[in-house]
Amino acid sequence: MAIHDPKEAPDLLADGLIVKPNSEIFYSVKPEVTEASRDLGDLHLQYRGCHLDNENILRFYKHYTKRNCELDCLANITLDKCKCIPEYLPGMSHNAC
């Protein structure tokens, strides 16, 4: 079982929980929410140090998150070097590797 932000692709290599057949597991999730004021968008990127979700700078993902940014970057490098991209990327009709 993997727990992840619904806006992100799950990290299938990360540690997850193993649930054996016919068993139960109880797990507590304590989310941490970080919100920014609307005024933050007026600051230049170099001062705020992060992208906002509505800036849509990613090529293959709709929502900006650190993980999606890393996967998008890797896909762009792969496309540039190999002329193909991984077939699991969302919403793309492309030449899969």
N, C-alpha and C positions, 0 to 999 in steps of 0.2 A: 504494500500500500504506500502510495506517495502522496504527500500533502503539499500543495503548492497554490500560489495565487492563480485564480482562474484566467487572468490575463496573460499568464506566462506559460511557456512550454515547460513541462515537467522535466526535472533533471533525473533521468533514469539511472544514472551512475551514482547518485547520492545515496547515502544511507537511508533506508526506508524501514518500515515495519513489516515483519514477516508474520502473516496470519495463517495458521495451519487450518486445513479443512475441518469443519465441524467444531470450530472454537470461536471464542469471543475475545476481543481485546478492547480495553478501555483506554482512551488517550485524551488528555486534556490539551486543548489548543488555546493559547493566550495571545491573540493577535495584537500587534502593535501598529497603531495608525499614526501616520505623520501627515499632517495637512499643512498647506501653505496658504497664506493670504493671497488674494487676487493681485495685490501690489507686487508680489514676487515676479510675476510675468513681465513687469516693466523693467526689471533689472537686466542688464546685459549678461549673457551666458557666462562670461569670464568671472563675473562677480558672484553669481548665484551658484555656479559649480554643478548644475544639473539641468537636464532637460525636463520640460513639463509634458504631460501626457498628450496634450492637444497640439504640440508642435510637430508631431508625426514625421520625424526625421528618418524612420526606419524604412527599409525597402521591402522587407518580407513580413513584418509584423505590424499590426494595427496599433498596439499600445506600447508605449515606451516603458520598459523596466530595465534594470541592470542586466538581468539574464537575457531578455529578448535582444538587447543591444549587443551583447557578446555573441549570441547566435547569429544575428544579422551581419555582424562584422565578419565572422568566420565564413558565412555563406558568400559574402561579397568577395572575399579573398579567394575562395574556392572557385567562384565563377570566373574571376579574372585569370587565375592560374590554370584551371582545368577546363574551362568553358562548359561547366555543368554545375548544378547545385543539388544538394541532397533532396530526395523525393519527399521527405516529411515536411518540408516547408509549407506553411499554410497558404491556400488560395493562389497557388502558382501553377500555370501550365508551362512546363519548361523541360529542358533536356536533363533528366536525372542522371546522376553519376552512377 
